[in-house]
Amino acid sequence: MAVSEDIELVVEDTQLPRRLKNEVYSVLNEKGISDVETADQVAQRVEHEYVESRVDPLDPVGTVSAQSIGEPGTQMTMNTFHYAGVAEIDVTQGLPRLIELVDARKTPDTPTMKVNLEPEFANDRDRAHEVVWKIEATRILALGDVSTNVADMLVSIDLNEETLRERWPTVDSLDLIVNDISETIESELGVETYHQGTTVEFGPDEPSYRDLLQLVEELRDIVFKGIGDISRVVIRKEEIEGQDEQEFVLHTEGAAFGKVLEIEGVDASRTTTNNIHEVYRVLGVEAARERIIEETMDTLAEQGLDDVNIRHLMLVADIMTNNGEIESIGRHGISGNKESVLARAAFEVTVNHLLDAAVHGESDELDGVTENVIIGKPIKLGTGDVTLRMGASAPSE
């Protein structure tokens, strides 16, 4: 049911932002509240809570955020956390993961992806497996046995029929699959292949034991299907967010965000990766900011520290991305690029910063917290940034 005009008037008269007003309307509808007086009480209480939660002018939000994240962060496990079980994916968690995020590492120690599927693939395990084999890198050791014949200078591959049918579920003919594998070997290794049934053979152009072994080593690295950066994919059945139903979801060991989004059956709107730089390259800086917030929140929640206010994490993500690209929080990023000489010197490599500033004739405006603490002046926050003046005469009425 839609709210009445009288109720709309009392809600719209508050200082609430549009998102909260819409939530008030939603709750009023859900609870069946049609009385204007009750609706006004609800709106006034929400407004009071909203105003009380706002930051006061000149509050040191950066310091509060640093304390909010840093204090519980010291309670986190110092070790890399692994999921139990052979069939699961290893992921870095705890303090090492938090450090990865604030350092804006180009590649995480354990890059992973959570790949959601379109409904027709998410509800059928066989269809989900079709997507798995398009994503997971299929190398030669997964397809059959490799042997060397030194007498004839040949590498022989005995392909497993069952594995071929499993990994190429949409191809009916084994001959087509074997032919495709042969052509891939020829193009990658530059050799001529011979195949009969499911056996493929090839050798070096000139008889050479060294060249024969070199061909075997190079053969191991060829990716016949899937994406080379993704070594393993695990299928799990998980609940759909906000619903009681379940669907198949893929979890990968390794990440190739842009390539995976192009694969048929992948739901690009819900697929994510823990590599924030890949998100930045594929979807842009706003998506990377959201990913930084989600990853830091999830990392803290895994350690039972989910009471950290998300606004503090949002502030960190804003600072890391406000220049249109991802910057680390450190001497090679935000802290090292501050305009204040004293603030840079107080963080790391003090002498170098002071010498460089002297050589270039830099000056310090003393606007920030660190530099004012160093020289013993009140910081320009809170009461330290308020000046009182007294007029010579009383104001006229």
C-alpha positions in Angstrom: 0.0 0.0 0.0 1.1 3.6 -0.6 1.4 6.0 2.3 -1.1 8.9 2.5 -0.3 12.5 1.6 -0.4 13.5 5.3 2.1 10.8 6.2 4.3 11.8 3.2 4.2 15.4 4.5 5.5 14.6 8.0 8.3 12.4 6.6 9.3 14.8 3.9 9.5 17.6 6.5 12.5 15.9 8.2 16.2 16.4 7.6 16.6 12.8 6.5 18.4 12.0 3.3 16.3 10.4 0.5 17.6 6.9 1.2 16.5 7.0 4.8 13.1 8.6 3.9 12.5 5.7 1.5 13.4 3.2 4.2 10.9 5.0 6.6 8.2 4.6 3.9 9.1 1.0 3.5 8.8 0.2 7.2 5.5 2.1 7.6 4.1 0.0 4.7 5.5 -3.2 6.2 4.1 -2.5 9.6 0.7 -1.3 8.2 1.0 2.1 10.0 -1.6 4.5 8.6 -2.0 6.8 11.6 -0.3 10.2 10.9 0.6 10.8 14.6 2.4 7.4 14.9 4.1 7.9 11.5 5.3 11.4 12.8 6.8 9.8 15.9 8.6 7.2 13.9 10.0 9.9 11.5 11.0 12.1 14.4 12.8 9.3 16.2 14.7 8.3 13.0 15.6 11.9 12.4 16.9 12.3 16.0 19.1 9.2 15.6 20.4 10.4 12.3 21.3 13.9 13.6 23.0 12.4 16.7 25.1 10.0 14.5 26.4 12.8 12.2 30.0 14.0 12.7 30.3 17.4 14.3 32.2 20.2 12.4 35.9 20.0 12.9 35.9 16.5 14.3 39.2 14.6 13.7 37.5 11.9 11.6 40.9 10.5 10.3 42.2 10.0 13.8 39.0 8.4 14.9 39.0 6.0 11.9 42.6 5.1 12.5 41.8 4.2 16.1 38.7 2.3 15.1 40.5 0.1 12.6 43.9 -0.1 14.3 42.9 -1.1 17.8 40.9 -4.2 16.9 43.4 -4.9 14.1 46.1 -5.7 16.8 43.8 -8.5 18.0 43.8 -10.3 14.7 45.6 -13.5 14.0 49.1 -13.1 12.6 49.0 -16.2 10.5 47.6 -16.8 7.0 44.2 -18.5 7.4 43.4 -21.5 5.2 40.0 -23.2 4.7 40.0 -26.8 6.0 39.8 -29.7 3.5 41.6 -30.7 0.4 38.7 -29.6 -1.9 38.6 -26.0 -0.7 40.4 -22.9 -1.9 43.3 -21.4 0.2 42.8 -17.7 1.0 44.9 -15.2 2.9 42.9 -13.8 5.8 43.5 -11.9 9.1 46.3 -9.3 9.4 48.2 -10.4 6.3 45.1 -9.7 4.2 44.5 -6.3 5.8 48.1 -5.3 5.1 47.6 -6.4 1.5 44.6 -4.2 1.1 46.0 -1.0 2.7 49.3 -1.5 0.8 47.3 -1.8 -2.4 49.4 -4.8 -3.6 49.3 -5.3 -7.3 48.7 -9.0 -6.9 47.3 -10.7 -3.7 49.2 -13.7 -2.3 46.2 -15.9 -3.0 44.1 -14.3 -5.8 40.6 -15.8 -5.9 37.2 -15.2 -7.6 33.6 -15.9 -6.6 31.8 -16.5 -9.9 28.0 -16.4 -9.9 26.2 -18.0 -12.8 23.1 -17.1 -14.8 19.9 -19.0 -13.6 20.0 -21.7 -16.3 23.6 -22.6 -15.3 23.3 -21.9 -11.6 20.4 -24.5 -11.1 22.0 -27.4 -13.1 25.2 -29.0 -11.9 26.0 -30.3 -15.5 25.6 -26.8 -17.0 27.6 -25.3 -14.2 30.4 -27.8 -15.0 30.4 -26.5 -18.6 31.4 -23.1 -17.2 34.0 -24.7 -14.9 35.8 -26.2 -17.9 35.8 -22.9 -19.7 37.4 -21.2 -16.7 39.8 -23.8 -15.2 43.1 -24.2 -17.0 43.2 -27.7 -18.6 46.8 -28.8 -19.1 48.2 -32.0 -20.6 48.7 -33.9 -17.3 45.0 -33.6 -16.6 44.1 -35.2 -20.0 46.3 -38.3 -20.0 49.7 -39.9 -19.6 52.8 -38.5 -21.2 55.8 -40.8 -22.0 59.0 -40.5 -23.9 60.5 -43.0 -26.4 64.2 -42.3 -26.5 64.9 -44.9 -29.2 62.5 -43.3 -31.7 62.9 -39.8 -30.2 59.1 -39.4 -29.7 56.9 -37.9 -27.1 53.7 -40.0 -26.7 50.5 -38.8 -25.1 47.8 -41.4 -24.2 44.7 -39.3 -23.8 41.9 -40.5 -21.4 38.6 -40.8 -23.3 36.5 -40.2 -20.1 38.4 -37.1 -19.2 38.1 -35.7 -22.8 34.3 -36.2 -22.8 34.1 -34.6 -19.3 36.2 -31.5 -20.2 34.6 -31.0 -23.7 30.9 -31.8 -22.8 29.4 -30.0 -25.8 31.6 -31.7 -28.4 30.3 -35.1 -29.6 33.2 -36.4 -31.6 36.4 -37.6 -29.9 38.3 -37.2 -33.2 37.5 -33.4 -33.2 38.8 -33.0 -29.6 42.0 -35.0 -30.4 42.5 -33.1 -33.6 42.1 -29.8 -31.7 44.7 -30.9 -29.1 47.1 -31.9 -31.9 46.7 -28.5 -33.6 47.3 -26.7 -30.3 50.6 -28.7 -29.7 51.7 -27.9 -33.3 51.1 -24.2 -33.0 52.6 -23.9 -29.5 55.7 -26.1 -29.9 56.3 -25.7 -33.6 56.4 -29.5 -34.3 54.5 -31.9 -36.5 52.2 -34.3 -34.7 50.7 -37.7 -35.6 47.6 -39.1 -33.9 45.8 -42.4 -34.1 42.7 -42.8 -31.9 43.4 -41.1 -28.6 47.2 -41.3 -28.9 49.2 -38.3 -30.1 52.9 -38.5 -30.9 55.5 -35.9 -31.9 59.3 -35.4 -31.6 62.1 -32.9 -32.2 63.1 -31.9 -35.8 66.6 -33.3 -35.2 67.4 -36.4 -33.0 68.4 -34.8 -29.6 67.8 -36.1 -26.1 68.0 -32.6 -24.7 65.4 -31.3 -27.3 63.2 -34.2 -26.5 63.1 -33.4 -22.7 62.7 -29.7 -23.6 59.6 -30.5 -25.6 58.1 -32.4 -22.6 58.7 -29.5 -20.3 57.1 -27.0 -22.7 54.2 -29.4 -23.2 53.4 -29.2 -19.5 52.8 -25.4 -19.7 50.3 -25.5 -22.6 46.7 -24.6 -21.7 44.4 -26.6 -24.0 41.2 -25.1 -22.5 40.3 -22.5 -19.9 42.3 -19.6 -18.5 45.9 -20.1 -17.7 45.8 -17.9 -14.5 43.1 -20.0 -12.9 44.5 -23.4 -11.7 41.4 -24.8 -10.0 37.7 -24.2 -9.7 35.5 -25.5 -6.9 31.6 -25.7 -7.1 29.6 -25.0 -4.0 25.9 -24.9 -3.5 25.1 -21.7 -1.6 22.0 -19.7 -0.6 21.0 -16.8 -2.8 21.3 -13.6 -0.9 17.9 -12.4 0.4 16.2 -15.7 -0.7 15.6 -19.1 0.7 16.7 -20.8 -2.5 20.2 -22.2 -3.3 22.3 -22.1 -6.4 25.7 -23.4 -7.7 28.5 -20.9 -7.2 32.1 -21.2 -8.5 35.2 -20.4 -6.4 38.5 -20.1 -8.2 42.1 -20.4 -7.3 43.7 -17.7 -9.3 42.0 -14.7 -10.9 41.3 -13.3 -14.4 38.4 -11.0 -13.8 38.0 -9.5 -17.3 38.3 -12.8 -19.2 35.8 -14.6 -16.8 33.1 -11.9 -17.3 33.1 -12.6 -21.0 32.3 -16.3 -20.6 28.8 -17.5 -21.5 26.8 -18.4 -18.3 28.7 -16.1 -16.0 26.6 -13.5 -14.2 28.8 -10.4 -14.6 26.7 -8.3 -12.2 27.4 -10.5 -9.2 30.9 -12.0 -10.0 33.7 -10.6 -7.8 37.4 -11.0 -7.2 39.7 -10.2 -4.2 42.2 -8.5 -6.6 41.2 -4.8 -6.3 43.5 -3.8 -9.1 41.7 -6.1 -11.6 38.4 -4.6 -10.5 39.9 -1.1 -11.1 41.1 -2.1 -14.6 37.9 -3.7 -15.7 35.1 -1.8 -13.9 36.8 1.5 -12.9 37.7 3.3 -9.7 34.2 3.5 -8.1 33.9 -0.3 -8.3 37.4 -0.6 -6.9 36.4 1.6 -4.0 33.4 -0.6 -3.2 35.6 -3.7 -3.4 38.1 -2.2 -0.9 35.3 -1.5 1.5 33.8 -5.0 1.1 37.1 -6.8 1.4 38.2 -5.0 4.5 34.8 -5.5 6.1 34.8 -9.2 5.3 38.4 -9.6 6.6 37.5 -8.0 9.9 34.2 -10.0 10.1 36.2 -13.3 9.6 38.1 -12.4 12.8 34.9 -11.5 14.7 35.6 -7.8 14.5 32.5 -6.8 12.5 31.6 -4.1 15.0 34.0 -1.7 13.3 31.9 1.1 11.8 31.8 0.8 8.0 32.1 4.6 7.6 35.6 4.4 8.9 36.4 1.8 6.2 34.7 4.0 3.7 37.0 6.9 4.6 40.0 4.8 4.1 38.7 3.6 0.7 37.9 7.3 -0.3 41.4 8.4 0.5 43.0 5.5 -1.4 40.9 6.2 -4.6 40.1 10.0 -4.6 42.7 10.7 -7.2 41.0 8.4 -9.7 43.4 5.5 -9.2 44.3 3.2 -6.3 47.0 4.5 -4.0 48.6 2.6 -1.1 48.7 4.0 2.5 52.4 4.3 3.0 55.5 6.2 2.0 55.1 5.2 -1.7 51.5 6.4 -1.7 49.3 8.7 0.4 51.7 9.3 3.4 54.7 9.9 1.1 52.8 12.4 -1.1 51.5 14.8 1.6 52.2 18.5 1.0 53.5 18.9 4.5 57.3 18.3 4.8 57.1 17.6 8.6 54.2 15.1 8.1 56.3 13.2 5.4 59.4 13.3 7.6 57.4 12.0 10.7 56.3 8.9 8.8 59.4 7.3 7.4 62.9 8.1 6.1 63.0 11.4 8.1 66.4 12.7 7.0 65.8 12.1 3.3 62.5 14.1 3.4 64.1 17.0 5.3 67.2 17.1 3.0 65.0 17.0 -0.2 62.8 19.8 1.2 65.8 21.9 2.0 67.3 21.4 -1.4 64.1 22.4 -3.2 63.3 25.3 -0.7 60.0 23.8 0.4 57.9 25.5 3.1 55.3 24.0 5.4 51.9 25.7 6.0 51.4 23.8 9.2 47.8 22.9 8.3 47.7 19.2 9.4 47.7 17.4 12.8 51.2 15.9 12.7 53.2 19.0 11.9 51.3 21.1 14.6 52.0 18.4 17.2 55.7 18.4 16.3 56.1 22.2 16.8 53.8 22.3 19.9 51.0 24.3 18.4 47.2 23.5 18.9 46.0 21.4 16.0 43.5 22.9 13.7 40.6 20.6 14.7 37.9 20.9 17.3 38.4 23.9 19.6 41.8 24.4 18.1 40.3 25.7 14.9 37.9 28.2 16.5 38.8 31.8 17.1 36.7 34.1 19.4 36.6 37.8 18.7 35.0 40.5 20.9 33.4 43.5 19.3 34.2 47.1 20.6 30.5 48.0 20.9 27.3 46.1 21.7 25.3 44.9 18.7 22.4 47.2 17.7 19.0 45.8 18.3 
